[in-house]
Amino acid sequence: MSAFRIERDLLGEREVPVDAYYGVHTLRACENFQISGTPVSVFPELVVALAAVKQAAAEANTDLGLLATKKCDVISAACKEVRQGALHEQFVVDVIQGGAGTSTNMNANEVICNRALELMGHERGQYMHLHPNEDVNMAQSTNDVYPTALRIATLFFMDGLLAAMRHLREAFDAKAAEFSPMLKIGRTQMQDAVPMTLGQEFSTYAVMLEEDIIRLDEAKRLISEINLGATAIGTGITAHPDYASKAVASLNRITGLSLHTAPNLIEATQDCGGFVQLSGILKRIAVKLSKTCNDLRLLSSGPRAGLGEINLPPMQAGSSIMPGKVNPVIPEVVNQIAFEVIGNDLTITMAAEAGQLQLNAFEPIIANALFRSFKHLTNGCTTLADRCVRGITANPDRLKENLDRSISLVTALNPFIGYEAATAVAAEAYANGTNVRDVILRRQLMTESELDDALCHEVLTQPRVYELVNRARPSQPHIGEDIS
C-alpha cells in the first residue's frame, strides 16, 4: 500500500503522506518556510480561532443557500473537533512565513476538509466530494480569515494574561497587608529618603498591576473589531451581501465573544494599528513588571552585605563555585521576559508600518511576536506570584536598623525645628556617625516626648496637620558650627 497520495495545485502534482490531514499547499509551505522550526500549532489559541472562523463561514453560507447542509454539517463537525484540541499536530506550517498568512489558511482548509471527508465516508484527498478551497474556504480570503483569527486568538490570550495579572496583584495585596505595620526608610535615587511602611512599598506594585489590568481590558473593544466578509481587499468580492453579518453572529455564538464587523472593511483589511496599540500596552506591563522585579532584587540584596530588608524564597542553588549562594532567579526570569516583550513591540511596530496599499503582508510576524509576548507575560506573572511573592518574608530588625541610622529621618522634623536647624542636625549626625535622635536631644531642640510624637508611625507615613510652633527655640548654629 502506497505511503503517499497524489495531490495537485497550480504548480503540478506532489506526493503527500497518505496519513496526513494537510495537503499539497501545506506541503509546499513546509518546504518553503523552514525558518523558526516552530509550527503554528505552538499557539493552540490560533488553531482554535481558525476552526471557529471556518465553522462560522460554513454556517453563514448554508443559511444563505450557498453551501449544502450536508457539507456544512461535516465541516462544522470537523471544526468542533479541532476547537476541542484534535488534529492540532497537523497544523505544521512555520509560524514565520511569507504570503500574509496564506499558508496557515490553506493548512486549516486542508485539515478541516480531510477530516470532514472522513466523516462523509471518503478518503483524505478525495476533493471531488468536498473541496478545501471551494467549500471550506467559501466566501473567504486569507486576508479576512487570518486577521480575524488573529484577533480571536488575541482575545483568548488577553483573558489568560488578565487572570494571571489579577493573581499576581492579589499576591502583592496580601503582602502589603502583612507588611503594613513595618516601618522602613524609603529611597530616591538610591539614597535614603523619608520613612514609609514596607506595606506601602508593596501596595504600589499591586496598584501598578491594577492600572495595567484596566488598560488591557479597555483594549478588548478595539481588538474585537474584525474584517470577516472583506475577502481579498475589503470590497467583499465573492461573498453574499448578508454574509458578513451572518458570519459574525455565528462566530460570536461559537466563541462566546462580542465581535463586531469593522465599519470600513477596506481600511480594516490593511490597518494593523490595533495590534500596535495592544503591543504598547504589553510593553507598558513589561516595563512596570521589570521595575518591580528590580526592586525585589534590590530589597533582598545581600543578604548580609546589601539592603537585606526582605527575603525572597530560595528556589535553587545559585552558583557552581560559591557554596551557599542563592540568587533571585524568579525576578531575573521576569526581567528577561520584559526585555523580550519590549523587543517584540519594535517588531510589531515595524511590521505594521511596512504594510502597503490594501494589505499588510507581515501579519505572521506580528502574530508570532504578539502571541509570544502574551504567553510569556502570562507565565511570568503566575511564576512571580507563586514562586516568589507569596513566599517573601521581611527582616524587621534590618528595617529598624536602616531607619534608625538614616539621617534623612530629620526631614520629618522640619515643621518643628525648621529647615536650617534640621540641616545642621543632619550634617552633625553624618560627620560623627551618630543618629538624628541623639543630636536633637543633645542640642535641646526638642524634648524626648516631642520627638516620640514627631517620629511616631502615623506621622512618618502620611500627611498631618501641624500646629504653628511659637515657643522660643535655642538659637540655631550654622552648619558645621561647634557648640560643645
Beta strands, then each sheet from edge to edge (+ up, - down):
strand 1: 4-9
strand 2: 12-17
strand 3: 183-188
strand 4: 191-197
strand 5: 225-226
strand 6: 260-261
strand 7: 310-311
strand 8: 393-394
sheet 1: 1+ 2-
sheet 2: 3+ 4-
sheet 3: 5+ 6+
sheet 4: 7+ 8-
end
